[in-house]
Amino acid sequence: MASFRILRAFNQEQARAYAGVKTRIGRNSLPFFQGDGLVNRLVRELALERALPVKEIVEAFEFFAVARPYLRKNPVIADLCSGHGLAGILFAVLERRTDKVFLCDRRQPKNFDDVWRAATRVAPWIEDKVRYIEGPIERTRVDLAPGTAILGLHACGQLTDTCFDIATTLRGSAAVMPCCRSHRLTSAPPALREALGGDMAYDIDRTYSLEAKGYRVRWREIPAEITPMNRILIAIPRPFSTSTLGGHPN
């Protein structure tokens, strides 16, 4: 059973089920987030704004906690299919080595304003770090600089693969939590799907594909109480070599 890495109050048995609640966070949630630390202050501000459902807040924080050790060396982060953008914003707030965060989605949702007000009250230094880009996700292949690290927390279905495709185009690291997989789109062998289930087979196929493109892949997870689709695929580019490119040394 995965532990809560950053919102540790939810490690208490009686609190774990609350992590997946889909009602908007409010003042009744404040007892879970006491103390003067930056994390607790930010969640309290989100509660005062009634910005998001409890589940989406906890999900973003725990996703960030898993992804941070692998992506923290990347000064530029792009949160694709970002929606309200909290996962990307957390890099701007909590990771000092993050210089710039791009939040990318077709349209900026109304609840982004609530999240942004809460975040900037606690961390005013992020105002020059974060930029929201509206438009097709595919356009980020040319909008983003090489080496940009990619986040994908709300990349449903085949958008997960789009996130990885963009990451490999930019030769950047990536942390993506697949959901709503369409099993007919995977090239995983039927034997794997039958033996391991479609979701597992799909992610195995993704792992082999990323490794073949010169990435080292790790599987991590957030607590299943937040969501049963809790697997995170972390992909870090290996240094270029002739073998990575399919060639042979002289």
ZIJOLIN-V177668 format. One record per residue. N is the residue number from 1. RES is the residue in one small letter. SS is DSSP state (h for helix, s for strand, l for the rest). PHI is phi as a letter, one per 40 degrees, with the letter a starting at -180 (* if undefined). PSI is psi as a letter, one per 40 degrees, with the letter a starting at -180 (none if undefined). Layout:
n=<N N>
res=<RES RES>
ss=<SS SS>
phi=<PHI PHI>
psi=<PSI PSI>
This chain:
n=<1 2 3 4 5 6 7 8 9 10 11 12 13 14 15 16 17 18 19 20 21 22 23 24 25 26 27 28 29 30 31 32 33 34 35 36 37 38 39 40 41 42 43 44 45 46 47 48 49 50 51 52 53 54 55 56 57 58 59 60 61 62 63 64 65 66 67 68 69 70 71 72 73 74 75 76 77 78 79 80 81 82 83 84 85 86 87 88 89 90 91 92 93 94 95 96 97 98 99 100 101 102 103 104 105 106 107 108 109 110 111 112 113 114 115 116 117 118 119 120 121 122 123 124 125 126 127 128 129 130 131 132 133 134 135 136 137 138 139 140 141 142 143 144 145 146 147 148 149 150 151 152 153 154 155 156 157 158 159 160 161 162 163 164 165 166 167 168 169 170 171 172 173 174 175 176 177 178 179 180 181 182 183 184 185 186 187 188 189 190 191 192 193 194 195 196 197 198 199 200 201 202 203 204 205 206 207 208 209 210 211 212 213 214 215 216 217 218 219 220 221 222 223 224 225 226 227 228 229 230 231 232 233 234 235 236 237 238 239 240 241 242 243 244 245 246 247 248 249 250>
res=<m a s f r i l r a f n q e q a r a y a g v k t r i g r n s l p f f q g d g l v n r l v r e l a l e r a l p v k e i v e a f e f f a v a r p y l r k n p v i a d l c s g h g l a g i l f a v l e r r t d k v f l c d r r q p k n f d d v w r a a t r v a p w i e d k v r y i e g p i e r t r v d l a p g t a i l g l h a c g q l t d t c f d i a t t l r g s a a v m p c c r s h r l t s a p p a l r e a l g g d m a y d i d r t y s l e a k g y r v r w r e i p a e i t p m n r i l i a i p r p f s t s t l g g h p n>
ss=<l l l l l l l h h h h l h h h h h h h h l l l s l l h h h h h h l l l l l h h h h h h h h h h h h l l l s h h h h h h h h h h h h h h h h h h l l l l s s s s s l l l l l h h h h h h h h h l l l l l s s s s s s l l l l l h h h h h h h h h h h h l h h h l l l s s s s s l l h h h h h h h l l l l l s s s s l l l s l l h h h h h h h h h h h h l l l s s s l l s l l l h h h l l l l h h h h h h h l h h h h h h h h h h h h h h h l l s s s s s s s l l l l l l l l l s s s s s s s l l l l l l l l l l l l l>
phi=<* c c c c b c c d c c c d c b d c c c b c c c c c a c c c d d c b c h c c c c c c c c c c c c c c f c a c d d c c c d c c c c d c c c d c c b c c c c b b b c c f c f c g c d c d c c c c b b c c c c a b b b b a c a c c c c c d c c c c c c c c c b c c c d c c b b c b c i d c d c c d b c c c d g c c b b a b b c c f c c d c c d c c c d c c c f b c a b b b c a f c c c c c c c c d d c c c c c b g c c c c c c c c c c c c c c c c g b c b b b b a b d c c c a c c b c b c b b b c c d c a c c c c g c b c c>
psi=<h i i h d d g e d e e h d e e d d d d e h e i i i a d e e d d e f i i e i d d d d d d d d d d d e f d i i d d d d d d d d d d d d d d d d d e d e h e h h h h i f d b e e d d d d d d d d e h d e h d h h h h h i d i h i d e d d d d d d d d d d d g e e e d e d h h h h h i h d d e e d d d i i i e h i h i g d f g i b e d d d d d d d d d d d e f i i i h h g i i f h h d e e i e h i d d d d d d e i d d d d d d d d d d d d d d d e f i h h i h i i i h e d d i e g e h h h h h h h i i i i d d d e e a i i none>
